[in-house]
Structures are given as C-alpha cells and as structure tokens.
Amino acid sequence: MRRTTSFGIGVGVAIGGAIFIALVLMNYYAVNNLQFRSKGMENFDFVTFSMDMQLDACNPTYFPAYFDKMLLVVNYKGKQFATMTLHGTTIMPKQAVTLNGNMAVNAQMVAGLFLQGFASAFSGQSQQAFNENDLTFKVALDTKTLGFIPLSLSHEFSYNEFQQIMNSRKTSQFSCV
C-alpha cells in the first residue's frame, strides 16, 4: 500500500512538472513570435521631450502570449538617445491588440546633435552631424511565466534592420488583420 501511494505521488509530481514546463515553453514561444507595427505618436511635450506612443501587437501563434512590459532603448554612438516603454497585456491566439506607452528622447543628446550640425555648417564642413547608421535598437519584453517566474527576451537591431521590421509590417504582412 505504501509503495503505490509514493508511486502515485511521484507520477503526480512528474505530470505537474511536465505541465509546468509546457506552459513556460508555450509562453516563451508565443512572446518570441509577437509581431509589432507602429500605430502612431502624439502629444509631444517639449518640456520633457516625451510623447505618447501606440503599437499594434499581433500574436500569430496558437497559444496566448503574456508580457508585462516592452522596453525599447535607442542608442546613438553607444549613448542612450531615447527610450520607449509600453505596457504589456495578454494577447490571445491569432489576435491583435493596441499597446499604449511613452517615448522619451534624451534632450541633451538632441541639443548636442543640433549644435554640432550648426557648428559643421558654419565652419563650411559638409559632414552630417547625425548618421542613422550609428543608431542601435534594443527591444526587451519582460514577462512572468505563470505569474511569478521572470523571463526577459531581448533582441538588438541596427537602424536598417529595425526600419525594415517596422515598415514590413504593413497590413498585407501583419498576420492579424
């Protein structure tokens, strides 16, 4: 009798562990396959150099995707140029939602580029102060699998890669229409 009880408990723990691992992997897969496209920016605040931002997010998988926050950091020549924070949500399979957030631009960096452009122009140099190829984009999605296991997925893109991703997500190429 005692042997069957401990065997039953062991099987129950193994099944519970397998279900747990399956749920973690399904959320990881769904979050990693999310598609995004820009919906727009508005309400630029000149005092804080920030604006409201919206992105459409599509879950093309057959599993729900949940994340707490999306953070996009834009660096110019290795220094932080702008940050965008979007509030996460649960995105059901084959569905799209609109995410709301805020984008803040580093005012000192913008002023420095602006003044550098003026200095170049007045000195007769034909150099551009701003080179888009010096931009890098780091996107991080933070989630808690099953509500308590922290998981962060991050990707880094060059300017051209990021622009291609955001522009390729037109209606015909966005899986959730």
LINGILIN-V121923 format. One record per residue. OMEGA is omega in whole degrees, 0 to 359 (none if undefined). D_FIRST is the distance of its C-alpha to the first C-alpha in whole Angstrom. Layout:
OMEGA;D_FIRST / OMEGA;D_FIRST
This chain:
181;0 / 181;4 / 180;5 / 180;5 / 179;6 / 176;9 / 179;10 / 178;11 / 179;13 / 178;14 / 179;16 / 178;17 / 179;19 / 179;20 / 178;21 / 178;23 / 179;24 / 179;26 / 179;27 / 180;29 / 179;30 / 179;32 / 178;33 / 181;35 / 179;36 / 179;38 / 177;39 / 180;41 / 182;42 / 181;44 / 181;45 / 181;47 / 178;48 / 177;50 / 182;54 / 170;56 / 182;60 / 177;62 / 177;63 / 177;66 / 179;67 / 176;69 / 178;70 / 180;72 / 183;72 / 180;75 / 183;74 / 184;71 / 180;71 / 179;68 / 174;67 / 184;65 / 176;63 / 174;61 / 169;59 / 177;57 / 182;54 / 174;52 / 183;49 / 184;49 / 178;45 / 181;43 / 175;41 / 178;42 / 179;43 / 170;43 / 182;45 / 189;47 / 172;50 / 180;52 / 176;55 / 178;58 / 178;60 / 178;63 / 175;65 / 183;69 / 176;69 / 180;66 / 183;67 / 181;65 / 181;67 / 173;65 / 177;62 / 178;60 / 178;57 / 179;56 / 182;53 / 181;50 / 171;48 / 179;45 / 183;47 / 181;45 / 177;45 / 181;49 / 176;50 / 175;53 / 175;54 / 179;56 / 179;56 / 178;58 / 185;59 / 175;62 / 180;64 / 181;65 / 178;68 / 185;69 / 180;73 / 179;74 / 179;73 / 179;75 / 179;78 / 178;78 / 179;78 / 180;81 / 178;83 / 176;82 / 177;83 / 181;87 / 179;87 / 181;87 / 182;89 / 179;92 / 177;92 / 178;93 / 180;89 / 180;88 / 172;84 / 178;82 / 184;80 / 177;77 / 184;75 / 179;72 / 176;71 / 178;70 / 170;68 / 183;64 / 176;61 / 181;58 / 177;55 / 174;52 / 179;49 / 181;47 / 173;43 / 179;40 / 184;37 / 175;35 / 183;37 / 180;37 / 182;37 / 179;40 / 179;42 / 176;46 / 180;47 / 178;51 / 177;54 / 184;57 / 169;60 / 179;64 / 182;66 / 178;67 / 181;63 / 179;62 / 179;66 / 179;65 / 183;61 / 180;62 / 181;65 / 182;63 / 175;61 / 186;64 / 183;63 / 182;63 / 178;60 / 189;58 / 180;55 / 182;55 / none;58
